[in-house]
């Protein structure tokens, strides 16, 4: 009987051991089966986290940039008398943008009576079809001079004086004057046009670029200008507006003397030629006079 009981006890222990090993093997197999799924989902989770982090970083940067822009525009322009366009008539792309903006915002009132459309097309590398589409008014020919459609009598009635021709405006007043004129308009309800100007006080011209720049007011202290405050945004940021004005001034600078880039290039060549000729003349003089004491 003792042997039978011992045998039964041993069989029970073996059975329990077998069941435990089977369960353990099942858990291991289940873990192995789920391992590929976890491995495959891990990169997706990491990518999602990285994407969220990138969006959050970009949002913080945008918010910081917006805040800096708002802070800067709360008070600016105290140094307006030192503003300069820093333009270059050798920049063809800038001249093309300036011609576009002149046609859109200036040509309605201001002519360029000494320049033909064909000259603009050649110098600014504008194809004839684009010149016809974007610059030439309806019914105009490329050989025509750039004129303004506004009648002089109407302009005098509306603004008190006829808008000046802009062909030589930068040569007569300088690029700095034109640049500061276009960047120092401010809101003034006492004026008929609703705007005034620091560079040219009581200017008859309205702020035709206000849709781009927005509206700013001038703060005066003790009767003197102190700074500008932006009160309404335009379609462009402050830096974008300054770049637009720079292109427009650059175009007007080119119009004042279309051949100036060629003239400067030729001038450099002439000076180099004279230097070389002077050196050769000096050497020839030494050769002729070497035996003269």
Secondary structure, 3 states (H helix, E strand, C coil): CHHHHHHHHHHHHHHHHHHHHHHHHHHHHHHHHHHHHHHHHHHHHHHHHHHHHHHHHHHHHHHHHHHHHHHHHCCECCCHHHCCCCCCCCCHHHHHHHHHHHHHHCCCCCCEEEEEHHHHHHHCCCCHHHHHHHHCCCCCCCCCEECCCCCHHHHHHHHCCCCCCCCCHHHHHCHHHHHHHHHCEEECCCCCCCEEECCCCCCCCCCCCHHHHEEEEEEEECCEEEEEEEEEECCCCHHHHHHHHHHHHHHHHHHHCCCHHHHHHHHHHHHHHHHHHHHHHHHHHHHHHCCCC
